[in-house]
Amino acid sequence: MLSATVRELNLTSSKPGNPDAIRLSYREAGVDIDAGDRLVENIKPYAKCTMRPEVLAGIGGFGALFEISGNYRNPVLVSGTDGVGTKLKLAFRLDKHDSVGIDLVAMSVNDILVQGAEPLFFLDYFACGRLDVDTATRVVKGIATGCEQAGCALIGGETAEMPGMYPEGEYDLAGFAVGVVEKEQLITGLTIREGDAVIGLASSGAHSNGYSLIRRIVEKNNVDLSANFHGKALGEVIMEPTRIYVKPMLELMKRLPVKGLAHITGGGLVENIPRVLPEGVAAVLQKEAWDMPPLFRWLQRQGNVSDSEMHRVFNCGIGMALIVAPELAERAMKILKSAGETVWRIGIIRPRHTNEAQTIIE
């Protein structure tokens, strides 16, 4: 995150020589430049921990410089941008700001991963009405943690203090990731065929999607977020940060061919898997093949949510789906398990019937 240096703005009364001339400053208008400078100093150590050898210039300048390694023969840059959404509303309510930065990074790096890209660097945008340096530092520390998990450098960003734009104590977040992949190793889904296996990687929770419905369920049922839920406070379970799949998946892709990858975000299982499928095939998933976490069963019960709506809104326990040739499925699962992932063989690819959905959950 980078806060631009801005000169203080002084305004005086238009009446020359008026001893009662009004003298205003940027601070009095609601923008504290000194606070922005303190934030930059606070976050420099966290950003430093994420540096890669290709970074030529990072935090502090007008732009960050990143050199593409000469190890690539025909590099393709892959970019993605996203936010955290209304999960932030719960962060404000619970005063929990240390993990939403991880969510921010995860949403973008997981997205570019599905095309086979290794995330290289990340930039963030933090906007607020009044800058609370402690809160912003906690957020950016989480962003740096997410970048470390993804192996990418946090090389810049923007802090925008805009009085009157946001309620007191609230802020908004957006992020931007850039990755690289060899052109011949791009994952396009075009080689997916009948009989291919669909493997699901476990999510850490609701990740960063469906929170408008989660908040509605919490409010409608007057839920106590401090209540014990399977050994943790319910609020902690709901706020569990999005899992970052970059390092295990990059290792897998070095060892065997992956035909398709889908990051299960907004739209759930039924709308994200089709984004990587050729027109003539469908993915048939067996919902009994994986364990739906207690959080989702609780949400479904409390909100009287239908199965179809659950599969369209939430990841339901599957944060990433990959498609491989059937003879490679067991090997792929073994590699992912050895990297610490929980995985299941959740479905199969078959020919698609006329007017049929591309993801069927049975």
C-alpha positions, 0 to 999 in steps of 0.5 A: 500500500502506498500513500502519495505525498500531498502538500498541505492545502491552506485557504484564507479568507478572500478579504485582504488584510482581514484579521479574522481570516479563516485559515483551513488545512487539509487535516481540518478538511478531514485528510491527515497526511501525517497519518498516511505517512505513519501507515507507510512506515508501519507497513514497509516491514510487512511488504519487505517480507514478500519481496522477490528477486525480480522486484526492482523498486517497491513501496515508496515511489510513484510506480513499482518495478518488476522484471520478468525473469529470463527463465521464461521463453514465451511468457504470458502475463495474467492479471486479476482484480477483486475485492472482499465484498460484504464480508467487510461488514462483519469485519467491522462488527467484530473488529476483526481486521487481521484476516480480510487482507488474506481474503483480498489476496486470495480472491485474485491469486486463486483466479489467475492460478486457474489459467496456470499462472504463478502470481508475481506481484500484488497491489492493493487499494484501501479507501476510508473516510478517516484513516485509522492507522492501527486498523489499516496496519492490521489490514495490510499485515494480512495482505502481506501474509496472503502474499507470502502464502501465494509467493508473490510480492506486495510492491505497492498500492494506494491509501485513499482517505476521503472524508464523507465517503464512508461511515466512521470506522468503515473502509473498502478494499480492492486488489490487483494481481499479476502472474505469468505462465509459459504460453504453451502451458496455459490452462484453457480447458480445451482438452477436457474430454468425456471420462476425465475426473473432477477433483475438489480441494477443500475450502477453509469456509465460505471464503469471500462469497455469499456474505450478503446471505450470511449476514441476512441469516445472522440478522434474521435469527438474531445470532450471537456471533460469540457463541461456541460453534464446534470449539470456536466462536461462530464469528471466527468460523464465519470470518475464516480467511480464504484458502490460497491454493497457489503453492500446492497447485503450482507444484502439481502442475510441474509434475502432471498435466492439469486440463482445467481449474475452477476457483469456486467463488460467486456463483458457487459450484454450478456456475464456476465449473462451466467457465472452464468446460468446452461446450459439448461436455458437462461435469456431474458431481456427487454431493455425497463424495465430499464432506460439507462443513458444519458451517454450511449445514448450519447456514442452510438450516438457519436460513431454510436455504434450498440445495440448489441455492446453496450450490449456486451461492456457496462453495459448500466445502470445495474451494477449487476444482480441477480436472485431469485425465482419469488415469492421473486422478489418484496421483494428483490427489496423492501430490495434493494431500502430501502438500497439506490439502484435503481432496476428494474425487467428486465427479466425472466429465460426460457428454452434455445433453441438449439444453442441459446445465454444464454442472449437475449435482446429484 
